[in-house]
Each structure stands twice: as C-alpha cells, then as structure tokens.
Amino acid sequence: IVSNVSQDDLIDEFFADKPLKFLVDFFEYIASNARLFDAILGYSGDPQFYHSLRTFITDSIYGQNTKLNKLISNSNISSDYFTSYVSSAHLGVTQRWLENGLDQSPEEIALLLTKMFKLGPQGLLTEEISRH
C-alpha cells in the first residue's frame, strides 16, 4: 500500500479536506490483520520490525517523491528530522490505535493523522478550540 503511493496523488490529496487515501487503505489493512500487527508492533513486538517498517515507510513516501522533497527542502527543515518525525508519529498513532482495540474506524484514524500531518499538534489543537 505504502510503496504504491503516487507523488501526484499524495500532493493533490494533501490539500483536500479528507483523509489521505493511502492512509485509509493502510489502516483498513491493519484492521483486517489486527492480531498480527498487535503482535509485531505491540509491547512484546520486535523493535527491529518497528525500525524496519519506519524505514520502509520513509523510503517509500519520501525516497523518490521529488515534489514532496522539494517542499521539504524549500522549508529549510532537515529532511532527515522531518521524515523521522512524521514516520514515527504515524507509527506511534498506529500502535496506540491497536492498543485501544481499534476504537476508531480506519477512515477516522486516517483523518486524524492527515490533520495532524497538515496542521501539526498546535494547529490541530487551535482548530479544535476554535470549533468550541
């Protein structure tokens, strides 16, 4: 799922007000294999698998994505730290979702991550505060 993310689709979807499609597909896959993912990403899972998965996600999304890499380089943010932050955050949310027994649908968790990625933690909190 992650290795088939299109550069153009990712950039186009990023600016839409909906969850990134590949994230919905990713979470649907995890939900359909929840016991396996809980075993390998949970507390008793293999830390090396987590690291390998994070590296794979980073390489798949950012490795050949010239448009996204250009956006990152134009921001004067270290690409290494940026990709580490994003991939670790996505896997951390995935782990928490598994720990919580898939308490939200794949679309809901994908939308949450999409918003976190777009807005950052502060932007997301500011958006929520302005709604109330």
N, C-alpha and C positions, 0 to 999 in steps of 0.2 A: 504493500500500500504506500509506504513512505517513499520507496525507490521510484514509484511511478508518478510522483508529483511533478506536474508541468510548471516550468518557470512562469509562463504567461498566466496560467490559471491561478497560481499562487498569488501573484501580484494583483491580478484582477479581483480575486476573491477577497484579498486582504482589505480592500477598500469598500467592500459591500457590508451591509449591516446584517450579516448572518454568519453562522459558524463556517469555518473553512471545511470544504467537502472532504478533504483527505483526513481531517481530524474526526469527522463523523464516522467515516469508514474505518479508521483506526480504532476508535472506541467501540464500534459495533463488533469488530473482530475480537477485541479484548473481552467484551461482554460474552461473546459466544464461546470463548475459551477461558473464562474467568478462573477456573480452578488451576489451570496450567499457569496462567500469568500470576496468580496469587502465590503459587509455589515458587516461581522463579524470581519474582520481584518483591515478595513479602519479606518479613523479618528473617525468616530462615532461608531465604533465597541466596543465590550465588552473587556476591558483589562483582565478580568478574563479568557475569552476564549483564548486569546493570551498566557497567562501564562499556562493554561491547555494544549494547543496544544504544546507549547515548552517542557513542562514536558513529555508529551506523546512521542514526537519525541526522546527526550533524553533517556527515559527509553527503548523505542523500539529498538533503534540503539545500545546503549551502555550497557543497562541493563544486557543482557545475552551474549553479544559478547565478549567471553573470549580472542579471538585473538586480537581484537581491543583494549580491555582494557589492555592487556599485552604490546602492542606497546606504549600505553599512559603511563603506569607505568614505562616502561623502559626509557622513555624520561625525567623523573624527573619533569614533569609538573603536577600540581594539576589536577586530573581528573575532579573535580567539576568545576574549572575555564575553563578547556579545553572544556568540553561538553556545558557549558553555552555560551562560545564564539561562538562555531560552530552552535549550535541550534539558537541562537539569530541572528547570521549573515544570516543563511538560511531564517529565517522568515522575517528579515528585507529586504532582497532582494525580497522575495515573495511579501511583502507589496508594495515595490517600483514598481515591475512589474505590480501589479494590478493598482496602481495609474497611471502608464504610459499607461494604456489601453492595456496591453498585447502586447507591441510593438515589442517583440521578440517571436519567436516560443518556445514551451516547450523544444525542443532539444537545442536551442541556450541558453536559460536561465539555463538549466541544465548543459550545458558545461561550462558556465561562473562560476557557483557555484562549479562545480567539480574542475576547475582550481584554483579558489580562495582557496578552501579547501586544495588542494595539494600543491600549491605554496605559499599561504599567499599573503597578499596585496603587499608586497615588491617584492616577486618573480614574481608575475603577471606583475607588472609594469616593472621590469627588462626584462622579456620575451618580452613584447610589445616594449620596447625601442630597444632591440637588433634586432627586425624584421625590424625596420626602419633605 
